[in-house]
C-alpha cells in the first residue's frame, strides 16, 4: 500500500515536472510568435505609410486634367513626369 502511494506521488511529481517543461516551451514559442507578428505589422505599416504620397499625387492629378490639357504639351509632360517617376520608384521599392 505504501509502495502504491509512493508510486502515485512519484507519478504526480513527474507529470508536474513535464507540465512545467511544456509550459516553459509554450511560453517561449508564444513570445517568438508575438515578435514575428509585431515585425510583420511594423512592415505593413511602413508600406502603408509609403503609399500615402502616391495616393495624394493621384488625387491631385485626377483633379487637374482640364488644367493640364489647356497647357502646352511640354508643360503637361513636366507635370506628369515626376508622378510617373515617383510611381515607378514606389513599385520598385515594394518588390524589394
N, C-alpha and C positions, 0 to 999 in steps of 0.2 A: 504494500500500500504506500509506504513512504517512498519507495522507488518510483511509483506511478506519479506521485506528487512532484518529486524531483524532476522527472522527465517532462511533466507538464510545465513546470516553471522554466526549465531549460528551453523548451519549445516556444513558450511565450516570449522569453528573452531573445531568442534567435529571430523570431518574427518581428519584434520591436526593432531590433538592430537592422534587419533587412528593410523594414519600412522606413527607418531613418535614412538609410543609404539611398533608397529610392526617392525619398522626398528631397534630399540634397541634389541628386542628379536632375530631378524635375525642376527645381528652382533654378539651377544653372542653365538648363535649356530654355526656360521661360525668360530669363534675363537675356540670353542670346537672341531669342526671337524678338523681344522688345527692342533691342538695339537695331536689329535688321529692319524692323517696321519703322522705327524712328528715322533711320537713314533714308529709307525709301520715301517717306513722307517729306523729308527735307529736300530730296532730289526733285520730287514732283512740284513742291512749292517754288523751287528755284526756276524750273522750266516755266511754270505758270507766270512768274514774275517777268521772265524774259519776253513772254508773248504780249504783254500789255502795250509796249510801244508799237509793236506791229499792228495790233488792233486799233490803236489810236491813229496810226498812219492810214489804215484802211478807211476809217470813218471820215477822216479829213479828205482823202482822195475821192471818196464816194460823194461827198458834199460839194465838190468843186469841179465836176466835169464840164459844166457850161462855161465856167471861167477859163479853164484850160483850152476848151475848143475855140474860144474867142481870141486867144493869143497866137502869135506867130508860132510855127511848128517847132522851131528850135527851143523856144521858151517852154513849151509844153513838155518836151523831152527833158529839159533841165529840171523840171519839177518832178517828172516821173522816174528819172534815172536813179536818184537816191532811194526812192521807195523800192525799186527793183533790186538794187544792190543790198539794201537792208533785209529784204525778204530772203534773198539768196543766202546771205550770211546767217540769218536765223535758222534756215532749213539745214545748212551745213553744220552748224553747232549742235543741232538736235540729233543729227546722226552720229555724232562723236560720243 
